[in-house]
Amino acid sequence: MSVGVIVAVACASALLGIAAGYWLPPHGRVPARERREGENRRILLPFTGEEISRRSFEAAVRLAKAEDAIIMPAFLAQVPMSLPLETALPVQCARGMPLLEAIEQRASSQGVPVDSRVGRGRSARDALRKLIEQEHFDRIIVSADEDPRAGLSYEDLRWMLDRVPAEILILRPAPQDTRRISIGAVKGHF
Amino acid sequence: MAVPDEHRRGRLKVFIGMAAGVGKTYRMLLEGHAEQEAGHDVVIGLLESHGRAETAGMAEGLAVIPRRRMRYRDTVIEEMDLDAIVARRPELCLIDELAHANAPGSEHAKRYEDVEAVLESGIDVLSTLNVQHLESLNDHITELSGVRVRETIPDAILGRADEVVLIDLTPEALLDRLRAGKVYPAERIDAALNNFFKIENLSALREVALRQVAEEVGAKRLTTELIGSREESLAAAAPQAVGERLLALVEPYPGTQRLVRRAWRSAQRLGAGLDILWVRPPGKDLSEQEERSLMALRQLASVLGARMFEEESDDLPGAVAELAGRRGTTYVLIGRSRPPRGLGRLRTPLPQRLMQRMPGVDVRIVADRSLRPNGENGEGS
């Protein structure tokens, strides 16, 4: 083999390497946002207050890992009758946004993708109904909690079982398990 | 004594406050006296003293245009007499409670429309306004205070005022005045204390009033600079704005909501307004997933009270700079950029390009916490 051919092959290899360096993303990794997410199952995790049951969150994470699903935590904001439905709700958001952040941080740290939502309606049920009309998801996880601050009432749960076209996982109340995820769980600057 | 020039529009000065009782009307009367002592023709077009002795006492010595009496459903109602004011042609007219709704059958539905007519006659006007009467703040304040105010005025009316003066009082001082019977008669004090006049309501309203006046001043300064120097770019003017305004750059994908939430929290801490911008590449078709993310972003912006802009451009920094200049942005928040590919690696990174296009505007890159090592995220309660 002549020296010329060797030099030509070496130059071609070098050019190929440089081109690959330019065209491939760093470390050959596909950015998370470019992965196809349409194929993932989606698990809705609605809440209304400043905290959610840790059991429902852990159930959502377990299922999401098992099914390669996305968790959709959804803050359901309630608009008083005296205000227009489209009104901004900064006071409620001051409670709901940190909890969304806490859930997202915790789920992300466990390797589960999150796609948050905010629903708005005259009641938690109304907000959930509107969200259901707009969004696609495969499963809802809620906690049958006796604490009304936690959000959905038994009536709401019954309504969901009747009306929502998805799998619904209602976690039984566990009085001995009072662990919750609250806005205090937000890490770092938020 | 000078006579108003009918061809010149009068000047409007508004005294704004967080609530009734802070001293807006008193201050208006005080300025009326000062103008009269300076030799100007001053009249009271309408005064609502609400039975306050201090206010009534301060009105003494100023000419008063008698109110017009109207009959509505077997009730006699007194309203400001617009025709009498215009016919009297004073140099300065004091008209209390700019947001008042006139009785049915009046020439105008709202008092601010009467004030417009007075200004058009070349008469200067001093007026008063509580911040919760501003249309854009009405919902926000109703949510904060639980009390809806029915009489509102468009923000543009305040925007057109030549001067806006904030009459400020600490909530504690206002409550002291209320308890001492200086705001309402004795029989209304308990009801007021139990409803609207709570320390948390007043603190929130005071903050809103302070911000509103700061924004008015900032907007006027920007407008003046633009008129005065057409060469000067908005982007250069924006960093000097009085109020802070944040701009979050988004794209329709799930992780971008975090950026908006973080931007909103920062805006809350700074007492700043928040804008959200998506610069859509020309001709870009959205996938179903992207459509859903975009819809969720719009919903989030609406609930947070942020304003969302969608601009089509292939010049991202240019589109950002244009909006930032127009809106008086002081901070721009961006997420982590996609890893550059191909010739994109040779291009200056987005944060640097933004800083070049918007000198003086802070650019903040919001980290993606999902990329943090697990140990750093810790366990929380």
Interface residues (C-beta under 8 A of the other chain):
Chain A: Y22 W23 L24 P25 P26 R29 P31 A32 R33 E34 E37 G38 I70 A77 P80 S82 L83 P84 E86 T87 A88 L89 P90 V91 C93 A94 M97 P98 L100 E101 A102 E104 Q105 R106 S108 S109 Q110 P113 V114 D115 S116 R117 V118 G119 R120 Q134 E135 H136 R180 I181 S182 G184 A185 V186 K187 G188 F190
Chain B: D139 H140 T142 E143 L144 R148 E251 Y253 P254 G255 Q257 R258 R261 R262 W264 R265 Q268 S287 E288 Q289 R292 S293 M295 A296 Q299 L300 S302 V303 L304 G305 R338 P339 R341 G342 L343 R345 R369 S370 R372 N374 N377 G378 G380 S381
